[in-house]
Amino acid sequence: MDEPADLRRAETAGGDAGAGSGGRPTLKTIAFMTGLGVTTVSRALKDAPEIGEETRRRVQLVARQVGYRPNRAGVRLRTGKTNVISLVLNTEEQIGGFVSDMIYGISEHLAQTPYHLIVTPYSRTNDPLEPVRYVVETGSADGIIISRTEPDDKRVRYMLERGFPFATHGRTEIAAPHAFFDFDNYAFARDAVRKLASLGRRRLALLAPPSALSYHDHMRNGFLDTMAELGFAEVPFNGVNVDHSIEQIRARTLEIMQRPNRPDGIVSGAGGATFALVAGLEDAGLKVGSDVDIVSKQSARLLHLFRPQLHVVNEDVRHAGRELARSLIALIGGAPADTLQGLSQPGPVLAIGE
């Protein structure tokens, strides 16, 4: 029986009709080894319901053993899909493993699927919409994951207008529903203030994220609401945020800690920034745990190597990556966006070593 013309073209695209220049296994390799037709092998690899379970298992076992990977050009010709997910990341993302943990989590979930991950970088000096526009206009991926969302994020509006599948690490205030997974920074700040209050601290400051980002509002609102609930007054920590360099945060901390009304407790929005906070207050001759207490969020568990007097709340970025990948693939498959929204609650505020 002749193979369908579109399957023959798809196998030929990119050299999938036979072993490639490096001996790359193809559909015909698997067909030869199993004694089945190429069309049957192709359908078995896609879990087609008309192929028997025993045949599917045999074909997929051989494919794994020989290291078969579908040719992307052929897949795109057959299905119109790339089987690629693009993670658009700022090249200056947080210190302390945020990028690697996000990539690890996404890749961990995609390993169970036909999808592959590509990272599309941009820097803060570039328009963050540009890499998104490139992926959408070139069709170089089937879906996009973005981070560092803003309340009225132009990247989100762009993809919604074009009906392009995406998921965001962080929320927006845009009315149209979209897939997201986020960490509850309001709850983090609330719990951090309450912990500092339990330690007898009353003059509290917040080292917050950049004001343009959605999670700045969430964290700051949690901080201010809980301060008001307890009757505390904020000690402003102006001039820097968690995105500033270690030296900038260190210098600003030294300046603030030399004032008569310095804070005796600090909530830090990022683990990397906490290293600079500690350096700055020690420059001022102060000690963590006796003169000042700090509660810090961290996405990589590094602070336990630094000062045991710190208190931390862990954010599981790998879990976020897995959830974002799961949601995006479900969205590509037709699931409604408003069913693909998750909010991770912070764990307890822990003393280092707990």
Salt bridges, closest charged atoms under 4 A:
ASP16 OD1 - ARG24 NH1 3.20
ASP47 OD1 - ARG56 NE 3.83
GLU50 OE2 - ARG43 NE 3.91
GLU53 OE1 - ARG56 NH2 2.49
GLU53 OE2 - ARG57 NH1 3.41
ASP101 OD1 - ARG318 NE 3.15
GLU108 OE1 - ARG322 NH1 2.73
ASP127 OD1 - LYS154 NZ 2.99
GLU130 OE2 - ARG133 NH1 2.26
ASP152 OD1 - ARG157 NE 2.48
ASP153 OD2 - ARG155 NH2 2.84
GLU161 OE1 - ARG162 NH1 3.38
ASP182 OD2 - ARG171 NE 2.73
ASP191 OD1 - ARG190 NE 2.95
ASP217 OD1 - HIS216 ND1 3.11
GLU229 OE2 - ARG194 NH2 3.56
GLU234 OE1 - ARG220 NH2 2.86
ASP243 OD2 - ARG124 NH2 3.54
ASP243 OD2 - ARG148 NH2 2.50
GLU247 OE2 - ARG250 NH1 3.99
GLU255 OE2 - ARG252 NH1 2.94
GLU255 OE2 - ARG259 NH2 3.45
ASP264 OD2 - ARG203 NH1 3.83
GLU282 OE2 - ARG307 NE 2.94
ASP283 OD2 - ARG250 NE 2.69
ASP293 OD2 - ARG201 NE 2.84
GLU315 OE2 - HIS169 NE2 3.98
GLU315 OE1 - LYS297 NZ 3.29
GLU323 OE1 - ARG326 NH2 3.01
